[in-house]
Amino acid sequence: MSRNQENIGIEVNELSGRRVPTWEVVIPKKRQIGLIEQVDGKFRVTSSKSKNVMFAKSLDAGINDLLAYFTLHEK
């Protein structure tokens, strides 16, 4: 049985003052989904709730991976 599809509005904000380029992915007015850090040419994606770590080749791929993980495991 599959889940019904729904659109999730998100914001991607670049965080300043960090050693490496870092972005946070949030659902506005609700909560943070996770962080994406650019380390050694790869993008390390960390979910906020379970602290699982994934790696992606681009920022867009990292955002998509984080959203997929969120909808499957944390929602």
LINNORTA-V681007 format. One record per residue. N is the residue number from 1. PHI is phi in whole degrees, 0 to 359 (* if undefined). PSI is psi as a letter, one per 20 degrees, with the letter a starting at -180 (none if undefined). Layout:
# LINNORTA-V681007
n->N phi->PHI psi->PSI
n->N phi->PHI psi->PSI
This chain:
# LINNORTA-V681007
n->1 phi->* psi->p
n->2 phi->259 psi->q
n->3 phi->278 psi->q
n->4 phi->288 psi->q
n->5 phi->280 psi->q
n->6 phi->214 psi->q
n->7 phi->275 psi->p
n->8 phi->245 psi->o
n->9 phi->280 psi->p
n->10 phi->229 psi->r
n->11 phi->232 psi->q
n->12 phi->242 psi->o
n->13 phi->245 psi->p
n->14 phi->279 psi->p
n->15 phi->263 psi->p
n->16 phi->261 psi->r
n->17 phi->81 psi->j
n->18 phi->253 psi->q
n->19 phi->295 psi->h
n->20 phi->243 psi->q
n->21 phi->302 psi->p
n->22 phi->224 psi->q
n->23 phi->233 psi->q
n->24 phi->250 psi->q
n->25 phi->249 psi->p
n->26 phi->229 psi->q
n->27 phi->267 psi->o
n->28 phi->307 psi->p
n->29 phi->65 psi->j
n->30 phi->236 psi->f
n->31 phi->193 psi->r
n->32 phi->275 psi->p
n->33 phi->272 psi->g
n->34 phi->179 psi->a
n->35 phi->241 psi->q
n->36 phi->234 psi->p
n->37 phi->239 psi->p
n->38 phi->267 psi->o
n->39 phi->231 psi->p
n->40 phi->53 psi->l
n->41 phi->82 psi->i
n->42 phi->248 psi->r
n->43 phi->249 psi->o
n->44 phi->269 psi->p
n->45 phi->252 psi->p
n->46 phi->237 psi->p
n->47 phi->284 psi->q
n->48 phi->287 psi->g
n->49 phi->284 psi->g
n->50 phi->259 psi->i
n->51 phi->61 psi->k
n->52 phi->290 psi->q
n->53 phi->244 psi->p
n->54 phi->230 psi->r
n->55 phi->237 psi->q
n->56 phi->225 psi->r
n->57 phi->273 psi->h
n->58 phi->217 psi->r
n->59 phi->296 psi->g
n->60 phi->299 psi->g
n->61 phi->295 psi->h
n->62 phi->296 psi->g
n->63 phi->297 psi->g
n->64 phi->297 psi->g
n->65 phi->297 psi->g
n->66 phi->295 psi->g
n->67 phi->294 psi->g
n->68 phi->297 psi->g
n->69 phi->297 psi->g
n->70 phi->299 psi->g
n->71 phi->290 psi->h
n->72 phi->275 psi->h
n->73 phi->243 psi->h
n->74 phi->247 psi->i
n->75 phi->286 psi->none
